[in-house]
């Protein structure tokens, strides 16, 4: 489980966070920017045997929401997309 959790955290949390951290200063300076993250219903409702995935997607959702509110004044927008069906 620990290895699985680490893999999901790297893909769904650490990777996007590192990319956001790298590009946001340039977006703030330019006073414009958009970041689109890919969400999942798994971030809202975990099913059996999907705890690591659900936790990582919930963290990405929370990060996106937090940054959306924090950086709105700099005209940097954050979106969380969900696949339909």
Secondary structure as UniProt FT lines:
FT   HELIX           2..9
FT   HELIX           10..14
FT   HELIX           15..30
FT   STRAND          33..38
FT   HELIX           41..43
FT   TURN            48..49
FT   HELIX           51..71
FT   HELIX           72..74
FT   STRAND          76..81
//
